[in-house]
Amino acid sequence: MTIQGALTILMYALAPFLWWILGALAVLVLVQLVARLRGYRALHYRCLGTNLASLAVGLSGLWWIPAFTHSKLGYVATAFDWVAMIGAVIGLTIAAWLVLHPLSYLVRAPRYVSLGDAH
């Protein structure tokens, strides 16, 4: 199969989910932009709850990804199927972290710094 053929199949497979993908991308960009404008830096802010919540969202993908695609987890039979499912779960975990981590910063970050607190 040529690369063009594979991309054509991918395009037809993603077409029903295009609005979901674009909506999720818009939320991701908006949250990142607002948080960065308020001082968020990914490697300087730590939140264990966000890490655990992202992991839970990723693992929940084992239940709802097959349901979302009108399939069943039992149909994941070959090694390639499992690699694809694990890749989807890892991608979902990373996407959830990229949204939840700056959101938790926006909720927990101090709204202002008084002159006496600045160092």
N, C-alpha and C positions, 0 to 999 in steps of 0.2 A: 504494500500500500504506500502511496506517495504521501508526502507531507501535506500537500494540498487536499488530498482525499481525507486524511485524518482531521485536518482543520475544518473541512466541510461537515464531517460527522459531529465534531465538537460543537460547531455553530448550531446545528439542528438540535443537539442535545441540550444546549444552554438556552435556546430561544424561549422556552416557556418560563424560565426563571430569570430572565434578563431584568425585569423590573425589581425583583427582590435583590438581585446583585447590585444594581445601581442605587437602590435605596440604602442598602447596607454600606456601600462605599460612601454615600453622601453623609450618613451618620458618623462613620469613622473619620472622615476628613473634617467635619464640623467640630466634633468633640476634640480632636487633636489640635485644631487651630485655636479654639477658644482656650483650651488648657495651656497651650504654649504661650499665648498672649498674656496669660496670668502667671507665668513663671514656671510652668511644669517642665521638668526634665526627667526623662524616663529612668535614667540610671542613678539619679539622686533621690528619688522618692521611693519609699518602700511601703508596701501594704500587703500583709500576709492574706488578709481576707480576699483581696482582689485575685491573688494567685490561686487560692482555693476555689473561688467562684469560677474563674476561667477554666480550671481543670474540670469542675463539675459540668460546665456548659459543654466542653469538648467531649466528655464521656457520655453526656446525654445524647450526643449525635449518633451513638450506636443504636439508640432507640428511634429517634425521629428522622434521621436521614433516609433509612429505608422506607418509612411511612410516607415521607414527603415525596419520594420518587415512585410510589405505588409498588413497592417491592417488600421483601421480608429479609430479615437478617439470616434466615436459613438458606437463602439463595446465594449467600456469600460463601462459595465453596472452594474456588481455586486460589492458588497463592496470589495471582494477580488481583483477584477480587479483594482479598484481605489487604494487600498493599494499597489498593485504591481506597478502601474503607479507613485504614489507619492514617493514610495521607489526609483524607477528609477530616478526620477527628483532630489531627494535629493542626491542620489549617484552621479549623473552627476554634480550637483552643487559643491559637495565636490571635485570631481576629477578635475573639472575646476579650483577651487581655489588652489588645490595642484600644478597645473601647472602654472597658471597665476601669483600667488603671488610671487614665486621665480623668475619668468621671469621679473616681474616689478622691483624687487630688482636688478637684473642684469643690467637692462636698466638704472635705476635711481641711483644706488649706485656709489659713487665716485670711480674712477679708481685708485687713489693713495692718500696717505696722506703725505703731506710735514712734515718735522721735526718741523716746527713752529706750525702746527695744532695739533700735538699729545698732549694729556693731560694726 
